Amino acid sequence: MIMRTYTTVILALIILCFSTNTYLSHAADTISPNQTLSGDQTIISSGGGFELGFFTPGKASKHYIGIWYKKTTEKTVIWVANRETPISDKHSAHLKISQGNLVLVDESQIEIWSTGLNSTDSGSSVSAVLLDDGNLVLRQGLGSNSSSPAQNLWESYNNPSHTWMPGARIGYNKITKKKQFLTSWKNSEDPAPGLFTLEPDQDNRQYVIRRNNSEQYWASGPWDGEFFSAVPEMRTASKHGYKFTYVDNENEIYYTYTIRDPSIITRQILDISGQVKQLMWMGADWNVFWSEPMQCDVRAYCGEFGVCKEHSFPFCSCLEGFKHRFEHDWELSDFSGGCVRENALECGNADRRKDKFMMSSGMELPQYSRLLSVKSRGECESTCSSACSCTAYAYDEGGCSLWDGGILNLQRVSEGNSSGRTIYIRLSAYSSVFRSQKNDKGVVNGAAVGCSVVVVVMLAVGAALWRRRRRCGTNKVVEGSLVAFKYKDLQNATKNFSDKLGGGGFGSVYRGTLPDSTIMAVKKLEGANQGEKQFRAEVSTIGTIQHVNLVRLLGFCREGTKQLLVYEYLQNGSLDSNLFKAEESKVLDWKMRYQIALGIARGLVYLHEKCRDCIIHCDIKPENILLDADFCPKVGDFGLAKLVGRDFSRVLTTMRGTIGYLAPEWLSGVAITTKADVYSYGMLLFELVSGRRNTELSADDNANFFPSLAASVTVNGGDIPGLLDPLLNRRADEEQLSTLCKVACWCIQDDENRRPSMSRVVQILEGVVGVSSPPIPQGLRVVLAARQEHIVFFNDSSASSVPSSPSKTNS
């Protein structure tokens, strides 16, 4: 009996030793053929820097295969394999080599993740190795019996999740058309792909962050040979041992970074917050070295009816009278679900008067749904109240702004910031907000009497200090990042305004040089009649607006009736001088023109959708597009429409050439929206294509209107390359040319509702979405019908124009 038992044990050991699958018994750095990783087993890189195995994020109950730092006290995961397919029982799941791939099977032995190689190898010569830089590689020919050198078949560095490690690449393979990009986690306990992606924009030599794989809200700026232009922190990082490399060759485009000191532990992540962050391990925790963009600039970060506030934690909160839509998600810092009303609206029921409006002040407001011209706030409220779809309104000098449905991108401005606006949010009359207001009314009335005395005294003291400050007058006063110049200083800098660069309806621009040799452009304003306080407030607001495709405001001057703005100087001047007056040796090539069109569109998206107040430029034309040393386009005069007010009746009479860019609604007298800029942009696109003014005199003194010809060729089919500037000799990407012409035709539709938003234009030009064939605008049909009679009409059939002098021969 004893002998039989002994024999059975020996046989069992023999079978175990020769089993086709053995389990890892120690923390090696390799998963070899016929080995399996399961349960609490892990592999550790040879230098002890990284570990791979099953992990559970936070308080979650699901398990994932991941790689994490071994030497940090805080378990920090840098890569996840089965992001979308977690497993419940890690002891029954296995990570192994199978058919030349690294695969993960779940409890039922069903494959849920694989390296996905089309391999005919049985797997006998393939191994998975965890390197000491955190890269997991699948290698062939690593074993001692292999006669061929080791070859990497697959790398986790080429398939990143949310972390970008030193030495890894984020790029685009021109051969396979495959992108390497980061995707944020869904929340702190779920590594499934979240809302945000960081990916290469190969056409513009930059990196962008998108929401839901389409909506771009941040860009690194183009690579300038050393850094990305919109990430100044890179210069500081380079002084701390970071080295940045950007490669663009015939096979691929990629960006990578390294750190000279190998003892420094650093990583870059795309956070669940929608920010890209560079972090450094400081011995006890992770320190954020830099992050972009500002948290509240992340599109829809706080969801519907959520309010974002910088420099607070958490960044998001609900409006008064609202509650978190998904409480658990908010606890995990996923605010995208937003907020819902604590009490449902009564609108639509028998007594819709039970809905009221709650005032919320100090807010930066998003793009409105509708803008109306009304005489009072009461009329604005009544208009919103009469429609159940209207959820909020705001009333100020700009008119009555109405919002329909859920509101995104609300921001609360910092205390003391005068740019905050007031919005009125629709709530049920049964909301606790109105009950608490009623109870507090008596207390407020009592306190008001006492406070009024204090306020009067404070105002008197403040007025005395203000008058004293006015008398003291300083040479330069810094307001935020803007400089308040003295008029005599600007007079000296411009040599008494002798070097004129150009002019328009808002005033003339002069070149100036400061004592430190800084070159600037000084604009003397005409038509801005505000008092000093309002002028400074408006200028301060404009000064906070910064974007790579907007001209930067450096300072201002306001003395008596003299009002001047000081801008950065752009070396290559305005677009019209490069487009209509350039020498043949300096002609803008097609690639440059396409990037200019895209850059202008991005600048307008920022003005329309990302500023505290939606800014409608109202004067988009080549003269107001400036080009820097790299021919990057920057929209100029972007704040002047707001600065001089909406009454353009006087200004239009002095704007030479602008009439050709005006949308029909200017002539019909309806309220102007952002779609007026879209129309002007469309007209500008036609000029980018043709290299000439839209309206020119031919050799026989007949007026030719290029948009009518371009629309006919684009819509009806024809020689699209024949529309191109003759100086380009038909050298252009025909697909891009067709896209640009179609976009231009959509932008100048007579009905503004048919025109695309500028954000949609950007998506089309970036190739994210396609563009259908547009109809010929009715205004251009009139032009086409009138061509035989040599009569040229603009977009309203009753408006005619005298064409400007041709700057090129019309072929």
ZAMARGU-4260 file (C-alpha; in steps of 0.2 Angstrom, whole numbers, plus 5000, padded with zeros to 4 digits):
<rodrens>
0) 5000/5000/5000 | 5014/5012/5005 | 5023/5007/4989 | 5008/5011/4978 | 5006/5028/4986
5) 5024/5032/4983 | 5023/5027/4965 | 5008/5038/4963 | 5017/5053/4970 | 5032/5050/4959
10) 5021/5049/4943 | 5012/5065/4948 | 5028/5074/4949 | 5034/5068/4933 | 5018/5073/4924
15) 5020/5090/4932 | 5037/5093/4926 | 5033/5088/4908 | 5017/5098/4908 | 5015/5109/4893
20) 5011/5124/4904 | 5021/5129/4919 | 5017/5143/4931 | 5030/5157/4935 | 5037/5153/4952
25) 5048/5169/4954 | 5048/5187/4949 | 5058/5185/4933 | 5057/5199/4919 | 5051/5187/4906
30) 5036/5177/4901 | 5043/5163/4891 | 5034/5150/4880 | 5024/5137/4890 | 5024/5149/4905
35) 5008/5157/4912 | 5005/5172/4924 | 4990/5171/4935 | 4983/5177/4952 | 4996/5187/4962
40) 5011/5182/4951 | 5021/5196/4943 | 5036/5199/4933 | 5049/5213/4937 | 5061/5222/4926
45) 5079/5217/4927 | 5083/5233/4936 | 5068/5233/4948 | 5060/5248/4941 | 5044/5241/4935
50) 5032/5227/4938 | 5018/5218/4928 | 5004/5208/4934 | 4985/5209/4939 | 4980/5225/4948
55) 4964/5232/4955 | 4962/5251/4953 | 4956/5260/4969 | 4941/5252/4977 | 4935/5243/4961
60) 4932/5224/4962 | 4938/5221/4944 | 4955/5215/4939 | 4967/5221/4925 | 4984/5217/4918
65) 4995/5232/4920 | 5012/5239/4922 | 5017/5250/4937 | 5032/5258/4945 | 5040/5246/4958
70) 5051/5259/4967 | 5037/5272/4971 | 5028/5270/4987 | 5012/5275/4978 | 5006/5261/4966
75) 5006/5271/4949 | 5000/5261/4934 | 5008/5267/4917 | 5000/5254/4905 | 4984/5243/4905
80) 4981/5229/4893 | 4963/5224/4895 | 4956/5242/4898 | 4938/5238/4892 | 4937/5220/4897
85) 4941/5218/4916 | 4940/5200/4924 | 4932/5195/4940 | 4943/5181/4945 | 4962/5184/4943
90) 4966/5167/4949 | 4957/5158/4935 | 4963/5170/4921 | 4980/5168/4913 | 4992/5179/4903
95) 5002/5168/4891 | 5011/5166/4875 | 5000/5158/4862 | 5002/5156/4843 | 5016/5170/4843
100) 5005/5182/4853 | 5004/5188/4871 | 4986/5184/4876 | 4975/5186/4891 | 4961/5173/4894
105) 4947/5176/4907 | 4939/5164/4919 | 4931/5154/4905 | 4947/5153/4896 | 4940/5165/4882
110) 4953/5177/4875 | 4949/5195/4880 | 4965/5203/4875 | 4980/5200/4863 | 4994/5209/4855
115) 4985/5205/4839 | 4999/5200/4827 | 4996/5190/4812 | 5008/5177/4816 | 5011/5159/4810
120) 5023/5156/4823 | 5018/5142/4836 | 5025/5153/4850 | 5040/5142/4854 | 5052/5156/4849
125) 5042/5171/4856 | 5044/5178/4874 | 5037/5194/4883 | 5050/5204/4892 | 5047/5219/4904
130) 5062/5231/4901 | 5068/5243/4914 | 5061/5258/4906 | 5043/5251/4908 | 5041/5245/4890
135) 5034/5227/4888 | 5041/5220/4872 | 5036/5204/4863 | 5052/5196/4856 | 5056/5183/4844
140) 5072/5173/4844 | 5077/5177/4862 | 5079/5159/4868 | 5096/5150/4869 | 5091/5137/4855
145) 5087/5151/4843 | 5100/5155/4829 | 5092/5172/4824 | 5095/5188/4834 | 5081/5194/4845
150) 5068/5204/4836 | 5054/5215/4844 | 5037/5210/4837 | 5026/5222/4848 | 5029/5235/4861
155) 5018/5243/4874 | 5027/5259/4871 | 5019/5259/4853 | 5002/5255/4861 | 5001/5267/4876
160) 4985/5270/4887 | 4985/5286/4896 | 5004/5288/4901 | 5018/5294/4890 | 5035/5288/4896
165) 5052/5295/4893 | 5059/5287/4877 | 5041/5282/4871 | 5034/5290/4855 | 5018/5299/4851
170) 5017/5300/4832 | 5010/5294/4815 | 5016/5281/4804 | 5015/5287/4786 | 5016/5269/4779
175) 5003/5260/4790 | 4993/5276/4793 | 4992/5272/4811 | 4993/5285/4825 | 5000/5282/4842
180) 4990/5293/4855 | 4985/5294/4873 | 4968/5291/4880 | 4962/5296/4897 | 4955/5284/4910
185) 4936/5285/4912 | 4938/5289/4930 | 4951/5285/4944 | 4944/5267/4947 | 4940/5263/4929
190) 4955/5263/4916 | 4942/5261/4901 | 4945/5274/4887 | 4938/5290/4893 | 4933/5306/4885
195) 4949/5314/4880 | 4963/5309/4868 | 4981/5317/4865 | 4986/5314/4847 | 4998/5321/4834
200) 4992/5334/4821 | 5004/5329/4808 | 4999/5343/4796 | 5003/5357/4808 | 5018/5349/4817
205) 5009/5350/4834 | 4999/5339/4847 | 4981/5342/4851 | 4968/5336/4864 | 4951/5331/4858
210) 4935/5327/4867 | 4925/5312/4861 | 4938/5310/4847 | 4933/5325/4837 | 4931/5341/4847
215) 4948/5349/4848 | 4950/5361/4863 | 4969/5363/4865 | 4984/5363/4854 | 5002/5363/4858
220) 5006/5375/4845 | 5018/5371/4830 | 5036/5364/4833 | 5048/5378/4832 | 5064/5367/4831
225) 5066/5366/4850 | 5049/5367/4858 | 5030/5368/4855 | 5026/5386/4854 | 5011/5385/4865
230) 5020/5376/4879 | 5032/5388/4887 | 5035/5376/4901 | 5046/5366/4890 | 5059/5379/4891
235) 5060/5377/4909 | 5059/5358/4908 | 5074/5358/4897 | 5084/5367/4911 | 5080/5352/4922
240) 5087/5339/4911 | 5073/5336/4899 | 5077/5334/4880 | 5064/5335/4867 | 5065/5328/4850
245) 5053/5330/4835 | 5056/5319/4819 | 5047/5321/4803 | 5053/5309/4789 | 5047/5300/4774
250) 5041/5285/4785 | 5034/5293/4801 | 5031/5308/4812 | 5034/5307/4830 | 5038/5317/4846
255) 5048/5310/4861 | 5057/5316/4876 | 5071/5309/4887 | 5078/5314/4904 | 5097/5315/4906
260) 5097/5310/4924 | 5091/5292/4925 | 5088/5293/4943 | 5073/5305/4940 | 5056/5297/4939
265) 5045/5306/4928 | 5030/5303/4917 | 5017/5313/4906 | 4999/5308/4907 | 4982/5313/4899
270) 4972/5315/4915 | 4954/5311/4918 | 4953/5330/4920 | 4956/5332/4901 | 4973/5340/4905
275) 4990/5334/4899 | 5002/5334/4914 | 5020/5332/4917 | 5024/5324/4934 | 5039/5320/4944
280) 5041/5309/4959 | 5048/5319/4973 | 5051/5304/4986 | 5034/5304/4994 | 5021/5309/4980
285) 5020/5315/4962 | 5023/5333/4959 | 5014/5342/4944 | 5029/5350/4934 | 5017/5358/4922
290) 4999/5355/4915 | 4989/5362/4900 | 4977/5369/4897 | 4969/5378/4911 | 4956/5366/4919
295) 4941/5377/4915 | 4947/5378/4897 | 4943/5359/4895 | 4927/5358/4885 | 4911/5353/4895
300) 4922/5347/4909 | 4909/5350/4922 | 4894/5344/4911 | 4877/5352/4910 | 4873/5365/4923
305) 4890/5362/4931 | 4901/5377/4935 | 4919/5377/4934 | 4931/5388/4944 | 4950/5389/4943
310) 4960/5387/4959 | 4947/5378/4968 | 4945/5360/4973 | 4935/5352/4966 | 4935/5363/4951
315) 4917/5359/4947 | 4901/5362/4957 | 4882/5363/4953 | 4872/5379/4952 | 4861/5383/4966
320) 4845/5372/4965 | 4854/5358/4956 | 4862/5342/4962 | 4875/5330/4954 | 4867/5319/4941
325) 4878/5304/4946 | 4885/5306/4963 | 4897/5291/4962 | 4905/5298/4947 | 4908/5315/4955
330) 4916/5306/4970 | 4928/5298/4957 | 4932/5316/4949 | 4921/5312/4933 | 4910/5327/4932
335) 4905/5325/4914 | 4888/5319/4919 | 4884/5337/4925 | 4870/5342/4936 | 4851/5341/4936
340) 4838/5351/4945 | 4832/5346/4962 | 4814/5350/4957 | 4808/5346/4940 | 4802/5361/4930
345) 4783/5365/4930 | 4783/5372/4912 | 4771/5362/4901 | 4759/5359/4915 | 4743/5368/4918
350) 4752/5382/4928 | 4768/5386/4919 | 4770/5402/4930 | 4776/5391/4944 | 4794/5392/4935
355) 4805/5406/4941 | 4822/5412/4937 | 4837/5411/4949 | 4850/5425/4947 | 4868/5419/4947
360) 4881/5433/4945 | 4900/5433/4943 | 4899/5421/4928 | 4908/5418/4912 | 4895/5413/4900
365) 4896/5401/4886 | 4889/5402/4868 | 4871/5407/4868 | 4858/5398/4858 | 4849/5414/4852
370) 4853/5433/4853 | 4838/5445/4853 | 4836/5463/4853 | 4825/5469/4867 | 4822/5485/4877
375) 4823/5478/4895 | 4827/5463/4906 | 4809/5460/4909 | 4806/5458/4890 | 4820/5446/4889
380) 4814/5436/4904 | 4796/5435/4897 | 4803/5429/4880 | 4812/5415/4889 | 4798/5411/4900
385) 4786/5409/4886 | 4796/5394/4878 | 4798/5378/4888 | 4814/5374/4879 | 4822/5390/4886
390) 4832/5386/4901 | 4841/5402/4905 | 4844/5420/4899 | 4856/5435/4901 | 4853/5453/4898
395) 4865/5467/4896 | 4870/5480/4883 | 4874/5466/4870 | 4855/5461/4870 | 4845/5447/4876
400) 4855/5430/4876 | 4844/5414/4877 | 4850/5396/4881 | 4840/5381/4876 | 4842/5364/4885
405) 4857/5360/4895 | 4870/5373/4897 | 4889/5368/4896 | 4905/5377/4900 | 4899/5389/4913
410) 4913/5397/4923 | 4914/5407/4939 | 4926/5421/4938 | 4938/5425/4952 | 4932/5438/4965
415) 4936/5456/4960 | 4936/5451/4942 | 4924/5464/4934 | 4921/5454/4918 | 4909/5443/4927
420) 4891/5443/4920 | 4874/5438/4927 | 4864/5423/4920 | 4846/5419/4926 | 4843/5400/4927
425) 4825/5393/4926 | 4820/5383/4941 | 4804/5377/4948 | 4795/5389/4960 | 4795/5375/4973
430) 4814/5375/4973 | 4822/5377/4990 | 4832/5392/4982 | 4816/5403/4982 | 4810/5397/4999
435) 4827/5402/5007 | 4827/5418/4998 | 4810/5422/5006 | 4816/5418/5023 | 4831/5429/5021
440) 4822/5444/5015 | 4819/5451/5032 | 4837/5449/5038 | 4843/5457/5022 | 4832/5472/5023
445) 4838/5475/5041 | 4856/5473/5037 | 4854/5484/5021 | 4851/5500/5031 | 4867/5498/5042
450) 4877/5493/5027 | 4872/5508/5017 | 4881/5520/5029 | 4897/5510/5028 | 4896/5509/5009
455) 4894/5528/5008 | 4909/5531/5019 | 4919/5518/5009 | 4914/5526/4992 | 4920/5543/4998
460) 4937/5537/5004 | 4939/5527/4988 | 4935/5542/4977 | 4947/5553/4986 | 4961/5540/4984
465) 4956/5538/4965 | 4958/5557/4963 | 4975/5557/4972 | 4981/5543/4961 | 4975/5552/4945
470) 4986/5567/4951 | 5001/5557/4954 | 5002/5550/4936 | 5015/5536/4933 | 5025/5533/4918
475) 5018/5515/4916 | 5005/5505/4925 | 5003/5487/4924 | 4985/5480/4924 | 4986/5461/4923
480) 4998/5458/4909 | 4994/5474/4900 | 5005/5490/4900 | 4996/5507/4902 | 5007/5518/4891
485) 5008/5537/4891 | 5003/5546/4875 | 5020/5555/4874 | 5029/5539/4875 | 5019/5531/4861
490) 5022/5547/4851 | 5040/5546/4853 | 5041/5527/4849 | 5031/5530/4833 | 5041/5546/4828
495) 5026/5556/4830 | 5015/5543/4821 | 5025/5544/4805 | 5028/5526/4800 | 5010/5520/4795
500) 5008/5502/4792 | 4989/5502/4787 | 4972/5508/4792 | 4954/5504/4792 | 4937/5508/4799
505) 4943/5507/4817 | 4958/5518/4815 | 4976/5519/4808 | 4991/5508/4813 | 5009/5514/4815
510) 5025/5505/4818 | 5034/5510/4834 | 5050/5505/4843 | 5052/5505/4862 | 5068/5511/4871
515) 5073/5492/4873 | 5072/5490/4854 | 5055/5480/4855 | 5045/5483/4839 | 5027/5486/4841
520) 5011/5491/4831 | 5001/5505/4838 | 4983/5508/4833 | 4975/5525/4835 | 4956/5521/4838
525) 4942/5530/4830 | 4924/5528/4836 | 4927/5522/4853 | 4919/5534/4864 | 4919/5526/4881
530) 4924/5534/4897 | 4941/5529/4905 | 4934/5517/4917 | 4924/5507/4903 | 4938/5508/4891
535) 4950/5501/4903 | 4938/5487/4908 | 4935/5483/4890 | 4954/5483/4886 | 4958/5472/4901
540) 4945/5459/4895 | 4953/5459/4878 | 4970/5458/4885 | 4966/5441/4894 | 4962/5433/4877
545) 4977/5424/4871 | 4978/5411/4857 | 4991/5406/4844 | 4980/5413/4830 | 4975/5429/4838
550) 4986/5445/4838 | 4992/5448/4856 | 4988/5465/4864 | 5003/5472/4874 | 4995/5488/4881
555) 4985/5503/4879 | 4984/5522/4881 | 4969/5533/4886 | 4972/5551/4889 | 4957/5563/4886
560) 4950/5559/4869 | 4965/5550/4863 | 4963/5531/4863 | 4977/5519/4857 | 4980/5500/4858
565) 4998/5493/4857 | 5000/5476/4848 | 5014/5464/4845 | 5022/5467/4828 | 5021/5453/4815
570) 5035/5452/4803 | 5027/5447/4787 | 5013/5459/4788 | 4995/5457/4783 | 4988/5443/4772
575) 4982/5455/4759 | 5000/5462/4756 | 5006/5444/4754 | 4991/5438/4743 | 4988/5452/4732
580) 5004/5462/4731 | 5018/5449/4733 | 5032/5447/4722 | 5032/5431/4712 | 5047/5424/4722
585) 5037/5427/4738 | 5020/5419/4733 | 5011/5409/4746 | 5012/5391/4741 | 4996/5380/4742
590) 5001/5371/4758 | 5004/5388/4767 | 4987/5395/4761 | 4978/5379/4767 | 4986/5381/4784
595) 4982/5400/4785 | 4964/5395/4781 | 4964/5383/4796 | 4973/5395/4808 | 4961/5408/4804
600) 4946/5396/4808 | 4954/5391/4824 | 4956/5409/4830 | 4938/5412/4826 | 4932/5397/4836
605) 4942/5404/4851 | 4933/5420/4849 | 4916/5413/4846 | 4916/5398/4859 | 4930/5400/4871
610) 4931/5418/4877 | 4921/5424/4893 | 4910/5433/4881 | 4907/5427/4864 | 4916/5440/4852
615) 4909/5442/4835 | 4924/5450/4825 | 4912/5458/4812 | 4927/5463/4800 | 4935/5447/4794
620) 4945/5451/4778 | 4964/5449/4772 | 4969/5466/4779 | 4964/5460/4797 | 4974/5444/4796
625) 4993/5446/4800 | 5007/5434/4798 | 5021/5430/4809 | 5039/5425/4805 | 5033/5407/4801
630) 5018/5414/4791 | 5006/5408/4805 | 4990/5418/4803 | 4984/5429/4818 | 4967/5437/4818
635) 4969/5456/4822 | 4957/5469/4828 | 4947/5454/4836 | 4942/5465/4851 | 4937/5481/4842
640) 4920/5476/4837 | 4916/5474/4856 | 4926/5490/4860 | 4917/5502/4849 | 4900/5494/4852
645) 4888/5486/4840 | 4883/5502/4830 | 4892/5500/4814 | 4882/5513/4804 | 4896/5526/4804
650) 4910/5513/4804 | 4904/5505/4788 | 4905/5521/4778 | 4924/5522/4781 | 4928/5503/4779
655) 4935/5503/4761 | 4934/5485/4753 | 4924/5478/4768 | 4907/5479/4759 | 4912/5463/4749
660) 4913/5453/4765 | 4897/5458/4773 | 4883/5445/4777 | 4866/5448/4770 | 4859/5450/4788
665) 4869/5467/4789 | 4858/5474/4776 | 4842/5467/4782 | 4844/5474/4800 | 4842/5458/4810
670) 4853/5454/4825 | 4870/5449/4821 | 4877/5432/4827 | 4893/5423/4824 | 4887/5417/4807
675) 4891/5434/4801 | 4910/5430/4804 | 4907/5413/4795 | 4901/5422/4780 | 4916/5434/4779
680) 4927/5419/4782 | 4919/5411/4767 | 4923/5426/4756 | 4941/5427/4762 | 4943/5408/4757
685) 4939/5412/4739 | 4952/5425/4739 | 4965/5413/4746 | 4961/5401/4732 | 4961/5414/4718
690) 4975/5425/4724 | 4965/5440/4719 | 4951/5451/4725 | 4934/5443/4724 | 4928/5458/4713
695) 4940/5464/4700 | 4939/5473/4683 | 4944/5463/4668 | 4954/5470/4654 | 4938/5476/4645
700) 4933/5485/4661 | 4919/5472/4665 | 4917/5467/4683 | 4920/5449/4687 | 4914/5441/4704
705) 4925/5426/4707 | 4914/5418/4720 | 4900/5415/4707 | 4912/5406/4696 | 4920/5396/4710
710) 4903/5391/4716 | 4897/5386/4699 | 4913/5375/4696 | 4912/5367/4713 | 4894/5363/4713
715) 4891/5358/4695 | 4908/5350/4692 | 4922/5358/4682 | 4940/5362/4682 | 4943/5365/4700
720) 4962/5367/4698 | 4958/5381/4686 | 4951/5391/4700 | 4968/5392/4708 | 4980/5407/4708
725) 4989/5407/4691 | 5005/5410/4700 | 5004/5393/4708 | 5004/5385/4691 | 4990/5373/4697
730) 5001/5366/4710 | 4989/5361/4724 | 4982/5346/4733 | 4966/5344/4723 | 4956/5336/4737
735) 4961/5350/4749 | 4956/5363/4735 | 4939/5355/4732 | 4936/5355/4751 | 4941/5373/4753
740) 4929/5378/4739 | 4915/5368/4746 | 4917/5375/4763 | 4918/5393/4756 | 4901/5390/4747
745) 4893/5383/4763 | 4900/5398/4773 | 4891/5411/4761 | 4874/5403/4761 | 4861/5417/4762
750) 4852/5408/4776 | 4863/5409/4791 | 4856/5393/4798 | 4863/5384/4784 | 4881/5390/4787
755) 4892/5379/4797 | 4899/5385/4814 | 4918/5389/4814 | 4921/5373/4825 | 4913/5363/4811
760) 4924/5371/4798 | 4940/5367/4808 | 4934/5349/4809 | 4932/5348/4790 | 4948/5356/4786
765) 4957/5345/4799 | 4949/5330/4790 | 4939/5324/4805 | 4923/5325/4796 | 4918/5326/4778
770) 4909/5340/4768 | 4895/5337/4756 | 4892/5347/4740 | 4884/5363/4744 | 4870/5372/4735
775) 4874/5388/4725 | 4869/5402/4737 | 4854/5412/4730 | 4864/5428/4730 | 4877/5420/4718
780) 4863/5414/4707 | 4858/5432/4704 | 4876/5436/4700 | 4877/5421/4687 | 4861/5427/4679
785) 4867/5445/4677 | 4884/5441/4670 | 4878/5442/4652 | 4873/5460/4656 | 4890/5464/4664
790) 4881/5468/4681 | 4888/5462/4697 | 4878/5461/4712 | 4883/5457/4730 | 4873/5445/4741
795) 4858/5455/4742 | 4851/5458/4725 | 4847/5476/4728 | 4865/5480/4733 | 4878/5484/4720
800) 4896/5489/4722 | 4910/5497/4712 | 4924/5485/4711 | 4941/5489/4718 | 4956/5491/4707
805) 4963/5475/4701 | 4980/5470/4709 | 4983/5456/4697 | 4978/5453/4679 | 4962/5442/4678
810) 4965/5428/4667
</rodrens>
